[in-house]
Amino acid sequence: MSRREELEALSSKELHDRAVARAQRHLDVKFLWNLMKLVPAAEAAAGQGDQADYDVAHWSGQVADTFRDDDGALSDALRPVYLDYLERHADG
């Protein structure tokens, strides 16, 4: 089984947790910054328009949403980002 196949078998929440933990462990500020910038668009794509509007107006919401996953819809929308990041950084 390839690394990509192993990753795709994981839930979106697990991908989120692994990607964010890896970025924190390696102080990958660039990934976390890019992820934070994607949060409002991902929320809108997940049908959370009100939350997206709030996060655009209040950057603290974007920061919080980058590091936590409340219901899975946000992680599902960001799933391709997590997959690509984890595949590029096979060290975990």
C-alpha positions in Angstrom: 0.0 0.0 0.0 1.4 3.4 -0.9 1.8 6.3 1.5 -1.1 8.1 -0.3 -3.4 5.1 0.0 -2.6 4.8 3.7 -3.4 8.5 4.3 -6.6 8.4 2.2 -7.8 5.5 4.5 -7.8 7.9 7.5 -10.7 10.1 8.5 -10.5 13.8 7.8 -10.2 14.5 11.5 -7.2 12.2 11.8 -5.6 13.9 8.8 -6.2 17.3 10.4 -4.7 16.1 13.7 -1.7 14.6 12.1 -1.0 17.5 9.8 -1.4 20.1 12.5 0.7 18.1 15.0 3.4 17.6 12.4 3.5 21.3 11.6 3.6 22.2 15.3 6.4 19.7 16.0 8.5 21.0 13.1 7.6 24.7 13.6 6.2 24.8 10.1 4.7 28.2 10.4 4.3 28.5 6.6 1.9 25.5 6.5 0.0 26.8 9.5 -0.3 30.3 8.0 -1.5 29.0 4.7 -4.0 26.7 6.4 -5.3 29.6 8.5 -5.8 31.6 5.3 -7.8 28.7 3.8 -10.2 28.4 6.8 -12.9 30.9 5.7 -13.1 29.5 2.2 -13.2 26.0 3.5 -16.0 26.9 5.9 -18.0 28.5 3.1 -17.5 25.3 1.0 -18.7 23.3 3.9 -21.9 25.3 4.1 -20.8 27.3 7.1 -21.2 30.8 5.6 -21.9 32.6 8.9 -18.8 31.1 10.5 -16.7 32.1 7.4 -18.0 35.6 7.6 -17.1 35.8 11.3 -13.6 34.4 10.7 -12.9 37.0 8.0 -13.9 39.7 10.4 -12.1 38.2 13.5 -8.8 36.6 12.8 -8.8 34.9 16.2 -11.6 32.6 14.9 -9.4 31.6 12.0 -6.5 30.8 14.4 -8.8 28.7 16.6 -10.3 26.8 13.6 -6.8 26.1 12.3 -5.9 24.2 15.4 -9.2 22.5 16.4 -11.8 20.5 14.5 -15.3 20.8 15.9 -17.6 18.9 13.6 -15.7 17.4 10.8 -17.1 19.6 8.0 -14.1 21.9 8.0 -11.7 19.0 8.0 -13.6 17.4 5.1 -13.2 20.6 3.1 -9.5 20.9 3.9 -8.9 17.1 3.4 -6.9 17.6 0.2 -4.6 20.1 1.9 -3.9 17.7 4.7 -3.3 14.8 2.3 -0.8 16.7 0.2 1.1 18.1 3.2 1.4 14.7 4.9 2.4 13.0 1.7 5.1 15.5 1.1 6.4 15.1 4.7 6.4 11.3 5.1 8.3 11.6 8.3 5.0 12.1 10.1 
